């Protein structure tokens, strides 16, 4: 199996990395954490973290699983997250 290139992300001071979309599952992502450590994660694992952040965002904003607020008069089509919480030593 051929490994795709390495993507490098940096954790911000609030504990997030910028991730506005899914990565290819086999891509390796290197994260530099604010505590000085680094970690490598598969695209598949980062996609799981992204999906959880998206679900949390939708829940906090009273949206359904497709990202729509059925009670609102106007439906926003842009209901994605752009920053994903990460922490040093995560699995």
C-alpha positions in Angstrom: 0.0 0.0 0.0 1.5 3.3 -1.0 1.4 6.1 1.6 0.2 9.5 0.5 2.2 12.7 1.4 2.3 14.0 4.9 0.1 16.9 5.8 1.3 19.2 8.6 -1.1 21.0 10.9 -0.4 23.3 13.9 -2.6 23.5 17.0 -3.6 27.0 17.8 -3.6 28.5 21.4 -7.3 27.6 21.8 -6.6 23.9 21.1 -7.8 23.6 17.5 -6.4 22.8 14.1 -7.9 24.2 10.9 -9.7 21.4 9.1 -12.6 22.3 6.9 -13.0 19.0 5.0 -12.2 15.4 5.1 -8.7 14.2 4.3 -8.0 11.0 2.2 -8.1 8.1 4.7 -4.6 6.8 4.0 -2.9 10.3 4.2 -0.8 10.8 7.3 -1.3 14.1 9.2 1.4 15.5 11.5 0.2 17.8 14.3 2.5 20.2 16.2 0.8 20.8 19.5 1.2 24.0 21.6 3.0 22.0 24.4 5.9 21.3 22.0 5.0 17.7 21.1 4.0 16.3 17.8 1.8 13.4 16.8 1.0 11.6 13.6 -2.5 10.5 12.8 -4.2 8.9 9.8 -6.6 10.8 7.6 -9.2 8.3 8.7 -8.7 9.2 12.4 -8.8 12.9 11.7 -12.0 12.5 9.7 -13.6 10.8 12.7 -12.5 13.8 14.9 -13.9 16.2 12.3 -17.2 14.3 12.1 -17.5 14.5 15.9 -16.8 18.2 15.9 -19.4 18.7 13.2 -22.0 16.7 15.1 -21.3 18.7 18.3 -21.6 22.0 16.3 -25.0 20.9 14.9 -26.3 19.8 18.2 -25.2 23.1 19.9 -27.0 25.1 17.1 -30.2 23.0 17.2 -29.7 21.5 13.7 -30.7 18.1 12.6 -28.2 15.5 11.4 -28.2 17.0 7.9 -27.3 20.4 9.3 -30.7 22.1 8.9 -32.6 24.1 11.6 -36.1 23.0 10.8 -37.6 25.8 12.9 -35.7 28.7 11.1 -37.4 30.7 8.3 -34.1 30.8 6.4 -32.0 27.7 6.1 -28.2 28.1 6.0 -26.5 25.8 3.6 -23.1 26.5 5.2 -23.2 24.6 8.4 -19.7 23.1 8.6 -16.9 23.5 11.0 -13.5 24.8 10.1 -11.6 24.2 13.4 -11.4 20.9 15.1 -10.4 20.4 18.7 -7.2 18.3 19.3 -5.0 17.5 22.2 -1.6 16.0 22.7 -1.6 12.3 23.2 -5.0 11.6 21.6 -5.5 8.2 20.1 
